[in-house]
Amino acid sequence: MFTPDDFQLSLESQLKLRVIYDEVDKCKDVEHLQEQLKEATQLMMRYQTILNRLLRDKISENLSMITDKIEKDL
């Protein structure tokens, strides 16, 4: 389903990640880092929810197509 390339970040994403890493390394405000971590976690969980919904819908769609094909072949 996935290839190793699917898990690689684009050059643009790598650059953005590097900038974020540099900002985190320079930051000494623990409260600010905590808040940013909370926001990043919330965003990741939202993306997971969206992906779960998309996958569920796609699987349902595929199952409906398979069911329709089976019914036609009978």
Secondary structure, 3 states (H helix, E strand, C coil): CCCHHHHCCCHHHHHHHHHHHHHHHHCCCHHHHHHHHHHHHHHHHHHHHHHHHHHHHHHHHHHHHHHHHHHHHC
